[in-house]
Amino acid sequence: MLMPYLLAFLVALSPAADQPAATAAGSAPRTAAAQPEGLAAYVEQQARQGFSGAVLVARGAEVLLEQEATTGAATRPVRAYWLGSLSKQFAAAAVLKLAEQGRLQVQDSLPRFFAAVPADKRRITLHQLLTHTAGLADRYSADGETDFNRAVRAILRQPLSAAPGKGYRYSSDGYALLALAVEKAAGMPYEQYLRTQLLEPAGLRQTGFWGEPLPPDLKLAPVLDEQRTRRVDSRVYRQGQSQANYGYRGATGMYSTARDLLRWISALRGRQLLGEGSLRQLWAPAVPVRREGEREVFYGYGWVVLTRGGQTVELRHSGVEDWLGHNSHLILAGEYTIAVLSNAGDPNGEAWSRKVAEGLQQRLAAP
């Protein structure tokens, strides 16, 4: 049964909702700072301080702000940015889509998909991988691996950091393993399944994958430091080009634009990609992570879920490809969507995308 607080939040996210949930950014703008001109002025201020990237703020289907801040002249064609761990929500949606198609269940354990699973990992389930409770460490074990079986072995031979099911421990290895399970269940490459079952139905034409050529009307935003990329494993990145490998499937390895991220969220909200039950699973607060004042932070399926007083008030996730300088932050708060993509790195340990997204959210919430 759907928990009442999640039902209220899903109703607020629905295109047909008349009343938004009471959230940090869940009411109509009331101050000059929260008007489109004020939001644009804030982004311009951040650009003068070093921010470079793409920003989009929408209330429902209405785009309040869509802005590109660049360090030089504006570029055409459209610029895309690497999403980093924001890619995890696409992997989670793929698992739930396969479950709807009867090809797997989220409680399936690893031997359902892989041979010769070590004894200490045989009880790990897809649900535990999705919620970072499988006990896998965050070692990027499959980086550079291009063979399915070698990639599986590279992840599964690593010692567990905790017993499966015994608490939250963030693991990109777990999401790389999910991508391998998606390939096994779907009977096709991970990228092909996501493209045909999720990206194309959602109308995402500016979103793609590590190691693939870009459409002719799309350009990747520049990396922050070319020198840093030269120190990366050549099986991952070589001569300015990403190289397809299993370490960059599932956990990371997707690029997109702010407009495509809005299309993605709109398609999810409109139940165009997943049924009602699957969407509830995607956004449910599955496992506790920490408390932030009055808010409790949970992890769902590829999403961070914030609750207050037992009610879901916000969904968010971030991503960082630190050695490229690309990062991303996506916030769903009531009727608002805030998407920020950046190639300006993370000065002082804080990604520019997160700083700008949270600054915009504060302005939308101003009384």
Secondary structure as the mmCIF struct_conf table of DSSP 4:
data_model
#
loop_
_struct_conf.conf_type_id
_struct_conf.id
_struct_conf.beg_label_comp_id
_struct_conf.beg_label_asym_id
_struct_conf.beg_label_seq_id
_struct_conf.end_label_comp_id
_struct_conf.end_label_asym_id
_struct_conf.end_label_seq_id
HELX_RH_AL_P HELX_RH_AL_P1 PRO A 4 LEU A 13
BEND BEND1 SER A 14 SER A 14
TURN_TY1_P TURN_TY1_P1 PRO A 15 ALA A 16
BEND BEND2 ASP A 18 GLN A 19
TURN_TY1_P TURN_TY1_P2 ALA A 24 ALA A 25
BEND BEND3 SER A 27 SER A 27
BEND BEND4 THR A 31 THR A 31
HELX_RH_3T_P HELX_RH_3T_P1 ALA A 32 ALA A 34
BEND BEND5 GLN A 35 GLN A 35
HELX_RH_AL_P HELX_RH_AL_P2 PRO A 36 ARG A 48
TURN_TY1_P TURN_TY1_P3 GLN A 49 GLY A 50
STRN STRN1 GLY A 53 ARG A 59
TURN_TY1_P TURN_TY1_P4 GLY A 60 ALA A 61
STRN STRN2 GLU A 62 ALA A 69
BEND BEND6 THR A 71 ALA A 73
BEND BEND7 ARG A 76 PRO A 77
STRN STRN3 VAL A 78 TRP A 82
HELX_RH_3T_P HELX_RH_3T_P2 GLY A 84 SER A 87
HELX_RH_AL_P HELX_RH_AL_P3 LYS A 88 GLU A 100
TURN_TY1_P TURN_TY1_P5 GLN A 101 GLY A 102
BEND BEND8 ARG A 103 ARG A 103
TURN_TY1_P TURN_TY1_P6 VAL A 106 GLN A 107
STRN STRN4 SER A 109 SER A 109
HELX_RH_3T_P HELX_RH_3T_P3 LEU A 110 ARG A 112
TURN_TY1_P TURN_TY1_P7 PHE A 113 PHE A 113
BEND BEND9 ALA A 115 ALA A 116
HELX_RH_3T_P HELX_RH_3T_P4 ALA A 119 LYS A 121
TURN_TY1_P TURN_TY1_P8 ARG A 122 ARG A 123
STRN STRN5 THR A 125 THR A 125
HELX_RH_AL_P HELX_RH_AL_P4 LEU A 126 LEU A 130
TURN_TY1_P TURN_TY1_P9 THR A 131 HIS A 132
BEND BEND10 ALA A 134 ALA A 134
TURN_TY1_P TURN_TY1_P10 SER A 141 GLY A 144
BEND BEND11 ASP A 147 ASP A 147
HELX_RH_AL_P HELX_RH_AL_P5 PHE A 148 LEU A 156
TURN_TY1_P TURN_TY1_P11 ARG A 157 ARG A 157
BEND BEND12 GLN A 158 GLN A 158
HELX_LH_PP_P HELX_LH_PP_P1 PRO A 159 LEU A 160
BEND BEND13 SER A 161 ALA A 162
TURN_TY1_P TURN_TY1_P12 PRO A 164 GLY A 165
BEND BEND14 LYS A 166 GLY A 167
HELX_RH_AL_P HELX_RH_AL_P6 SER A 172 ALA A 186
TURN_TY1_P TURN_TY1_P13 GLY A 187 GLY A 187
BEND BEND15 MET A 188 MET A 188
HELX_RH_AL_P HELX_RH_AL_P7 TYR A 190 LEU A 194
HELX_RH_PI_P HELX_RH_PI_P1 ARG A 195 LEU A 199
TURN_TY1_P TURN_TY1_P14 GLU A 200 GLY A 203
BEND BEND16 ARG A 205 GLN A 206
STRN STRN6 GLY A 208 PHE A 209
TURN_TY1_P TURN_TY1_P15 TRP A 210 GLY A 211
BEND BEND17 GLU A 212 GLU A 212
HELX_LH_PP_P HELX_LH_PP_P2 PRO A 213 PRO A 215
TURN_TY1_P TURN_TY1_P16 PRO A 216 ASP A 217
STRN STRN7 LEU A 218 LEU A 220
HELX_LH_PP_P HELX_LH_PP_P3 ALA A 221 VAL A 223
BEND BEND18 LEU A 224 LEU A 224
HELX_RH_AL_P HELX_RH_AL_P8 GLU A 226 THR A 229
TURN_TY1_P TURN_TY1_P17 ARG A 230 ARG A 231
BEND BEND19 VAL A 232 VAL A 232
TURN_TY1_P TURN_TY1_P18 SER A 234 VAL A 236
STRN STRN8 TYR A 237 ARG A 238
TURN_TY1_P TURN_TY1_P19 GLN A 239 GLY A 240
STRN STRN9 GLN A 241 SER A 242
HELX_RH_3T_P HELX_RH_3T_P5 TYR A 246 TYR A 248
BEND BEND20 ARG A 249 THR A 252
STRN STRN10 MET A 254 SER A 256
HELX_RH_AL_P HELX_RH_AL_P9 ALA A 258 ARG A 269
TURN_TY1_P TURN_TY1_P20 GLY A 270 ARG A 271
BEND BEND21 GLN A 272 LEU A 274
HELX_RH_AL_P HELX_RH_AL_P10 GLU A 276 TRP A 283
BEND BEND22 ALA A 284 ALA A 284
STRN STRN11 VAL A 287 GLU A 292
TURN_TY1_P TURN_TY1_P21 GLY A 293 GLU A 294
STRN STRN12 ARG A 295 TYR A 299
BEND BEND23 TYR A 301 TRP A 303
STRN STRN13 VAL A 304 ARG A 308
TURN_TY1_P TURN_TY1_P22 GLY A 309 GLY A 310
STRN STRN14 GLN A 311 GLU A 321
TURN_TY1_P TURN_TY1_P23 ASP A 322 GLY A 325
STRN STRN15 HIS A 326 ALA A 333
TURN_TY1_P TURN_TY1_P24 GLY A 334 GLU A 335
STRN STRN16 TYR A 336 SER A 342
BEND BEND24 ASN A 343 ALA A 344
HELX_RH_3T_P HELX_RH_3T_P6 PRO A 347 GLY A 349
HELX_RH_AL_P HELX_RH_AL_P11 TRP A 352 ALA A 365
#
